[in-house]
Every structure is written in structure tokens, then in C-alpha cells.
Amino acid sequence: MNNPRGGGTRPRRLAMIGAVMDAPPVAARVLIIEDDPNVAEVVGRYLSREGYDVEIAGDGATGLDRALSDPPDLVVLDLMLPSLGGLEVCKRIRAAAPVPVIILTALGEETDRIVGLELGADDYVAKPFSPRELTARVKAVLRRANGPLALVVPAVLRAGVLEVDVTAHEARLAGELVALTAKEFDLLAYLMNHPRRAFRREELLEQVWGFNYGDTSTVTVHIRRLREKIEADPSEPRYVQTVWGVGYRFEP
């Protein structure tokens, strides 16, 4: 297999390999943007076995072009990419469409991981990783992104000048539309549906992200981003408040 480092590569389609009992009823499209052909191939095969329609791009520019021209249901994005870095790819994808993004980082790249989450990534997986773990993360993120929130919360949630329309998947502040990522929206809707209840970060990670393990800094970063968008003064939040020694609660 040719190494795509240093130049653009054409996306490669991986054929569906078998069928499994829990395969998605409609094949979700997953775009893998990864310049290591071995990693990309292994991840692609695992996801294909689970019933996903997988496409691989070997550099940042090609991956971004594919993500924007034909938006997938989810992007698995390596941060260290030729031609265009993963952080810039993530930024441009999130600016264009609410496509869920899972970033791949090396163990020592904590700063890049945090920046990726701040740019709107839904989750991250540190290398080296188990393909099974990544597959579980993909399932969880897609389940949350496409989950029937309207079945578990009222159609419209209100608090002060903040209004969240779950059916329309819109949030408005004093009538003005607030641009939230899919995960920020889910987090806000969940907190609003449980007013004045204090949640530990681990609880939010499980209830909103669907993970019963993982780095709770994911929650911290999303809370900070959410406050920047809905609070008049993020340093003195009116809605999403910190409960010291516990976590966070929503004040109606």
C-alpha cells in the first residue's frame, strides 16, 4: 500500500464486510481522515463490519473537500495530517455543518485535544487505541447525534430569555438564534430538563455522551463553550452554574 504522506490521495471506499446483528438499519456514512494507511484500513474494516458505509481520505485537504461537498454522518479525524492540519479541518467542518467529529490524538497531545474539543469536536480517542473502543465511540456519538431527544424532554424548554426547541433542534437567546454544536445542544437540553439538579461530570459524560468511562475534561470544555454562547457573562453564569466539589447544575 502506498504511503499517502506528502501528497493528496483519492478517497477509498471500503466494501461492506458481512452483517452483524446490531448493524444500523440505515448505513451511516463515516469519513475517516487519516494519513497512516494501516490505521485507516484497520479502523475502516472494523466500522464496515458494523454496517457503516466507510470512506477514507489520506490528507487534510482531501478530507475537508469530501466532508464539505458530501457531508457524512460522522468524521473520524486525525490531528496530524499533511497538506492541512486536523485542527483547521475540524474548525472548517464545524463552521459549515453540524457533522459529529471524533478526533484522534497522540497520548502527549493534551493541548491539541483540548483545542479540538473547543472547536466543536464531539469526542476524542488517544493513540494507540483499540479499534473496538473507537467503534464504540462512533456508535455512541451517532446515537446521541440522532437520538430521539423529543421522546425524553418536552418539545420546548424555557428559562428566562433562553428557549430551546427540541423538535426544531434550535436554541434562542432573547429571540436570537444561538449556533450550538450537536453535543452542546444535547448538553443544554439535558441540563434544562433537570433544573437545579447537580450533576457530576461523570454523570454528564454517561448521560449525554453515552460513555461510562473517559476523560471528564470533555464535559468541562463543552460547558465552557456553552457558557460562552448563552451567558451574558460566562465568568458569572446565570444558567449553567458550577457546584463546587460536585459538578454543574442548571438554574431556571
Sine and cosine of phi, psi and omega as CSV:
sin_phi,cos_phi,sin_psi,cos_psi,sin_omega,cos_omega
0.00,0.00,0.74,-0.67,-0.02,-1.00
-0.95,0.30,0.62,-0.79,0.05,-1.00
-0.99,0.14,0.85,-0.52,-0.08,-1.00
-0.99,0.15,0.05,1.00,-0.04,-1.00
-0.88,0.48,0.65,-0.76,0.11,-0.99
1.00,-0.01,-0.09,1.00,0.02,-1.00
-0.33,-0.94,0.29,-0.96,-0.02,-1.00
-0.94,0.34,0.49,-0.87,0.06,-1.00
-0.78,-0.62,0.48,-0.88,0.04,-1.00
-0.99,0.17,0.63,-0.78,0.04,-1.00
-0.86,0.52,0.56,-0.83,-0.01,-1.00
-0.88,-0.47,0.76,-0.65,0.05,-1.00
-1.00,0.04,0.71,-0.70,0.09,-1.00
-0.97,-0.23,0.77,-0.64,-0.02,-1.00
-0.93,0.37,0.48,-0.88,0.10,-1.00
-0.90,0.45,0.75,-0.66,-0.04,-1.00
-0.92,-0.39,0.98,-0.18,0.05,-1.00
0.93,0.36,-0.10,-1.00,0.04,-1.00
-0.65,-0.76,0.53,-0.85,-0.01,-1.00
-0.83,-0.55,0.27,-0.96,-0.09,-1.00
-0.87,0.50,-0.62,0.78,-0.09,-1.00
-0.98,-0.21,0.42,0.91,0.02,-1.00
-0.89,0.46,0.56,-0.83,0.00,-1.00
-0.87,0.50,0.65,-0.76,0.00,-1.00
-0.88,0.48,-0.54,0.84,0.11,-0.99
-0.85,-0.53,0.82,-0.57,-0.10,-0.99
-0.89,0.46,0.90,-0.43,0.10,-1.00
-0.97,0.24,0.59,-0.81,-0.01,-1.00
-1.00,-0.07,0.81,-0.58,0.01,-1.00
-0.88,-0.48,0.83,-0.56,0.06,-1.00
-0.98,-0.19,0.86,-0.52,0.05,-1.00
-0.98,-0.18,0.87,-0.49,0.06,-1.00
-0.94,-0.34,0.99,-0.17,-0.15,-0.99
-0.47,-0.88,0.80,-0.60,-0.07,-1.00
-1.00,0.02,-0.18,0.98,0.09,-1.00
-1.00,0.06,0.94,-0.33,-0.11,-0.99
-0.88,0.47,-0.53,0.85,0.00,-1.00
-0.93,0.37,-0.72,0.70,0.04,-1.00
-0.88,0.47,-0.73,0.68,-0.02,-1.00
-0.87,0.50,-0.67,0.74,-0.04,-1.00
-0.92,0.39,-0.69,0.73,-0.01,-1.00
-0.90,0.43,-0.75,0.66,0.01,-1.00
-0.88,0.48,-0.67,0.74,0.00,-1.00
-0.88,0.48,-0.65,0.76,-0.01,-1.00
-0.92,0.38,-0.66,0.75,0.03,-1.00
-0.88,0.48,-0.71,0.71,-0.01,-1.00
-0.93,0.36,-0.59,0.81,0.03,-1.00
-0.90,0.44,-0.63,0.77,0.02,-1.00
-0.90,0.45,-0.44,0.90,0.02,-1.00
-1.00,0.07,0.02,1.00,0.08,-1.00
0.99,-0.14,0.15,0.99,0.01,-1.00
-1.00,0.05,0.51,-0.86,0.09,-1.00
-1.00,0.01,0.93,-0.37,-0.18,-0.98
-0.95,-0.31,0.68,-0.74,0.12,-0.99
-0.78,-0.62,0.61,-0.79,-0.04,-1.00
-0.85,-0.52,0.73,-0.69,0.14,-0.99
-0.85,-0.53,0.71,-0.70,-0.13,-0.99
-1.00,-0.08,0.06,1.00,0.07,-1.00
-0.46,-0.89,0.28,-0.96,-0.11,-0.99
-0.90,0.44,-0.68,0.73,-0.04,-1.00
-0.90,0.44,-0.70,0.72,0.01,-1.00
-0.91,0.43,-0.69,0.72,0.00,-1.00
-0.88,0.47,-0.68,0.74,0.01,-1.00
-0.90,0.44,-0.67,0.74,0.02,-1.00
-0.87,0.50,-0.68,0.73,0.01,-1.00
-0.92,0.38,-0.65,0.76,-0.03,-1.00
-0.91,0.42,-0.57,0.82,-0.05,-1.00
-1.00,0.08,-0.57,0.82,-0.05,-1.00
-0.98,0.19,-0.51,0.86,-0.01,-1.00
-0.57,-0.82,0.98,0.21,-0.14,-0.99
-0.82,0.57,0.80,-0.60,0.05,-1.00
-0.99,0.14,0.00,-1.00,0.07,-1.00
-0.99,0.13,-0.37,0.93,0.01,-1.00
-0.32,-0.95,0.53,-0.85,0.05,-1.00
-0.87,-0.49,0.77,-0.64,0.18,-0.98
-0.98,-0.19,0.90,-0.44,-0.22,-0.97
-0.83,-0.56,0.88,-0.48,0.13,-0.99
-0.98,0.21,0.58,-0.81,-0.02,-1.00
-0.99,0.11,-0.50,0.87,-0.02,-1.00
-1.00,-0.08,1.00,-0.07,-0.09,-1.00
-0.79,-0.62,0.53,-0.85,0.13,-0.99
-0.98,0.21,0.38,-0.92,0.08,-1.00
0.96,0.28,-0.61,0.79,0.03,-1.00
-0.37,-0.93,0.85,-0.53,-0.08,-1.00
-0.90,0.43,0.43,-0.90,-0.05,-1.00
-0.88,0.47,-0.59,0.81,0.01,-1.00
-0.90,0.44,-0.65,0.76,0.03,-1.00
-0.93,0.37,-0.62,0.78,0.05,-1.00
-0.87,0.48,-0.72,0.69,0.01,-1.00
-0.86,0.51,-0.71,0.70,-0.02,-1.00
-0.86,0.51,-0.71,0.71,-0.05,-1.00
-0.95,0.32,-0.59,0.80,0.04,-1.00
-0.90,0.44,-0.73,0.68,-0.07,-1.00
-0.93,0.38,-0.47,0.88,0.03,-1.00
-0.96,0.29,-0.41,0.91,-0.10,-0.99
-0.99,-0.10,-0.59,0.81,-0.10,-0.99
-0.36,-0.93,0.45,-0.89,0.00,-1.00
-0.99,0.16,0.79,0.61,0.01,-1.00
-0.99,0.12,0.82,-0.57,0.05,-1.00
-0.87,0.50,0.64,-0.77,-0.03,-1.00
-0.77,-0.64,0.76,-0.65,0.16,-0.99
-0.93,-0.38,0.85,-0.53,-0.03,-1.00
-0.99,-0.11,0.54,-0.84,0.07,-1.00
-0.95,-0.30,0.81,-0.59,-0.02,-1.00
-0.77,-0.64,0.40,-0.92,0.14,-0.99
-0.97,0.23,0.36,-0.93,-0.10,-0.99
-0.83,0.56,-0.58,0.81,-0.08,-1.00
-1.00,-0.01,0.08,1.00,-0.11,-0.99
-1.00,-0.09,0.79,0.61,-0.07,-1.00
-0.89,0.46,-0.65,0.76,-0.02,-1.00
-0.88,0.48,-0.73,0.69,0.02,-1.00
-0.89,0.46,-0.61,0.79,0.02,-1.00
-0.88,0.47,-0.73,0.68,0.00,-1.00
-0.89,0.45,-0.68,0.73,0.04,-1.00
-0.88,0.48,-0.66,0.75,0.03,-1.00
-0.86,0.51,-0.68,0.73,0.04,-1.00
-0.91,0.41,-0.63,0.78,0.02,-1.00
-0.91,0.40,-0.47,0.88,0.03,-1.00
-0.98,0.19,-0.13,0.99,0.08,-1.00
0.89,-0.45,0.08,1.00,0.06,-1.00
-0.88,0.48,0.58,-0.82,-0.06,-1.00
-1.00,0.08,-0.44,0.90,-0.02,-1.00
-0.26,-0.96,0.14,-0.99,0.07,-1.00
-0.62,-0.79,0.41,-0.91,0.09,-1.00
-0.72,-0.69,0.78,-0.63,-0.04,-1.00
-1.00,0.03,0.68,-0.74,0.09,-1.00
-0.99,0.11,0.56,-0.83,-0.11,0.99
-0.96,0.29,0.56,-0.83,-0.06,-1.00
-0.74,-0.67,0.32,-0.95,0.09,-1.00
-1.00,0.10,0.78,-0.62,0.06,-1.00
-0.83,0.56,-0.51,0.86,0.03,-1.00
-0.92,0.40,-0.63,0.78,0.03,-1.00
-0.90,0.44,-0.71,0.70,0.00,-1.00
-0.89,0.46,-0.66,0.75,0.03,-1.00
-0.87,0.49,-0.64,0.77,0.04,-1.00
-0.90,0.43,-0.63,0.78,0.03,-1.00
-0.91,0.42,-0.66,0.75,0.02,-1.00
-0.87,0.50,-0.72,0.70,0.01,-1.00
-0.87,0.49,-0.70,0.71,-0.05,-1.00
-0.91,0.41,-0.69,0.72,-0.02,-1.00
-0.91,0.42,-0.68,0.73,0.02,-1.00
-0.91,0.41,-0.62,0.78,0.02,-1.00
-0.89,0.45,-0.67,0.75,0.01,-1.00
-0.94,0.33,-0.62,0.78,-0.03,-1.00
-0.92,0.40,-0.55,0.84,-0.06,-1.00
-0.94,-0.34,0.13,0.99,-0.09,-1.00
-0.91,0.40,0.46,-0.89,-0.02,-1.00
-0.99,0.16,0.95,0.32,0.00,-1.00
-0.85,0.53,-0.53,0.85,-0.05,-1.00
-0.89,0.45,-0.34,0.94,-0.01,-1.00
-0.99,0.17,-0.31,0.95,-0.10,-1.00
-0.90,-0.45,-0.15,0.99,0.05,-1.00
-0.71,-0.70,0.37,-0.93,0.08,-1.00
-0.85,0.52,0.36,-0.93,-0.04,-1.00
-0.89,0.46,-0.59,0.81,0.00,-1.00
-0.74,-0.67,0.76,-0.64,0.04,-1.00
-0.92,-0.39,0.69,-0.72,-0.05,-1.00
-0.72,-0.69,0.60,-0.80,0.11,-0.99
-0.42,-0.91,0.92,-0.39,-0.06,-1.00
0.85,0.53,-0.80,-0.60,0.01,-1.00
-1.00,-0.04,0.10,0.99,0.00,-1.00
-1.00,-0.10,0.77,-0.64,0.01,-1.00
-0.72,-0.70,0.76,-0.65,0.02,-1.00
-0.86,-0.51,0.90,-0.44,0.05,-1.00
-0.99,-0.11,0.98,-0.22,-0.08,-1.00
-0.92,0.39,-0.64,0.77,-0.03,-1.00
-0.90,0.44,-0.71,0.71,0.00,-1.00
-0.99,0.13,-0.18,0.98,-0.06,-1.00
0.84,0.54,0.77,0.64,-0.01,-1.00
-0.76,-0.65,0.57,-0.82,0.12,-0.99
-0.85,-0.53,0.68,-0.73,-0.01,-1.00
-0.75,-0.66,0.63,-0.78,0.04,-1.00
-0.86,-0.51,0.92,-0.40,-0.09,-1.00
0.80,0.59,0.62,0.79,0.04,-1.00
1.00,0.06,-0.20,0.98,-0.02,-1.00
-1.00,-0.05,0.72,-0.69,-0.01,-1.00
-0.90,0.43,0.71,-0.70,0.03,-1.00
-0.96,-0.29,0.81,-0.59,-0.04,-1.00
-0.99,0.13,0.98,-0.21,0.02,-1.00
-0.93,-0.38,0.56,-0.83,0.16,-0.99
-0.95,0.30,0.22,-0.97,-0.01,-1.00
-0.85,0.53,-0.67,0.75,-0.03,-1.00
-0.96,0.30,-0.61,0.79,0.07,-1.00
-0.88,0.47,-0.65,0.76,0.02,-1.00
-0.90,0.44,-0.73,0.68,0.00,-1.00
-0.87,0.49,-0.66,0.75,-0.01,-1.00
-0.90,0.44,-0.72,0.69,0.00,-1.00
-0.89,0.45,-0.71,0.70,0.00,-1.00
-0.88,0.47,-0.63,0.77,0.00,-1.00
-0.92,0.40,-0.71,0.70,0.00,-1.00
-0.90,0.43,-0.68,0.73,0.00,-1.00
-0.90,0.43,-0.51,0.86,0.00,-1.00
-0.97,0.23,-0.15,0.99,0.04,-1.00
-0.76,-0.65,0.89,0.45,-0.09,-1.00
-0.88,0.48,0.64,-0.77,0.06,-1.00
0.91,0.42,0.16,0.99,0.09,-1.00
-1.00,-0.06,0.81,-0.59,0.01,-1.00
-0.99,0.12,0.78,-0.62,0.01,-1.00
-0.91,-0.41,0.70,-0.71,0.18,-0.98
-0.96,0.29,0.42,-0.91,0.03,-1.00
-0.86,0.52,-0.61,0.79,0.01,-1.00
-0.89,0.46,-0.60,0.80,0.02,-1.00
-0.92,0.40,-0.69,0.73,0.01,-1.00
-0.91,0.41,-0.61,0.79,0.04,-1.00
-0.87,0.50,-0.63,0.78,-0.01,-1.00
-0.97,0.24,-0.71,0.71,-0.10,-0.99
-0.97,0.24,-0.58,0.81,-0.06,-1.00
-0.99,-0.11,-0.64,0.77,-0.01,-1.00
-1.00,-0.06,-0.35,0.94,0.00,-1.00
0.99,0.11,0.28,0.96,-0.02,-1.00
-0.95,-0.33,0.73,-0.68,0.11,-0.99
-0.99,-0.12,0.25,0.97,0.11,-0.99
-0.41,-0.91,0.26,-0.97,0.05,-1.00
0.73,-0.69,0.03,-1.00,-0.05,-1.00
-0.99,0.12,0.89,-0.46,-0.04,-1.00
-0.95,0.31,-0.13,0.99,0.08,-1.00
-0.90,0.44,-0.36,0.93,0.11,-0.99
-0.84,0.54,-0.70,0.71,0.02,-1.00
-0.92,0.40,-0.71,0.71,-0.03,-1.00
-0.84,0.54,-0.72,0.70,-0.01,-1.00
-0.90,0.44,-0.68,0.73,-0.02,-1.00
-0.93,0.36,-0.57,0.82,0.08,-1.00
-0.89,0.46,-0.68,0.73,0.01,-1.00
-0.89,0.46,-0.71,0.71,0.01,-1.00
-0.90,0.45,-0.64,0.76,0.00,-1.00
-0.90,0.44,-0.69,0.73,0.03,-1.00
-0.88,0.48,-0.62,0.78,-0.01,-1.00
-0.89,0.46,-0.40,0.92,-0.07,-1.00
-0.99,-0.14,-0.46,0.89,-0.10,-0.99
-0.90,-0.44,-0.22,0.98,-0.05,-1.00
-0.99,-0.14,0.65,-0.76,0.09,-1.00
-0.90,0.43,-0.60,0.80,0.05,-1.00
-0.71,-0.71,0.99,-0.13,-0.05,-1.00
-0.83,0.55,-0.45,0.90,0.01,-1.00
-0.97,0.24,-0.33,0.94,0.06,-1.00
-0.77,-0.64,0.94,0.33,-0.14,-0.99
-0.91,0.42,0.65,-0.76,0.05,-1.00
-1.00,-0.03,-0.56,0.83,-0.08,-1.00
-0.99,-0.13,-0.89,0.46,-0.07,-1.00
-1.00,-0.06,0.98,-0.19,-0.12,-0.99
-0.97,-0.25,0.51,-0.86,0.05,-1.00
-1.00,0.07,0.74,-0.67,0.12,-0.99
-0.96,-0.27,0.97,-0.23,-0.14,-0.99
-0.86,0.51,0.74,-0.67,-0.01,-1.00
0.99,0.13,-0.08,1.00,-0.02,-1.00
-0.83,-0.55,-0.95,0.31,-0.06,-1.00
0.14,-0.99,-0.91,-0.40,-0.09,-1.00
-0.65,-0.76,0.43,-0.90,0.14,-0.99
-0.58,-0.82,0.39,-0.92,0.02,-1.00
-0.98,-0.19,0.78,-0.63,0.04,-1.00
-0.98,-0.19,0.89,-0.46,-0.03,-1.00
-0.96,0.29,0.00,0.00,0.00,0.00
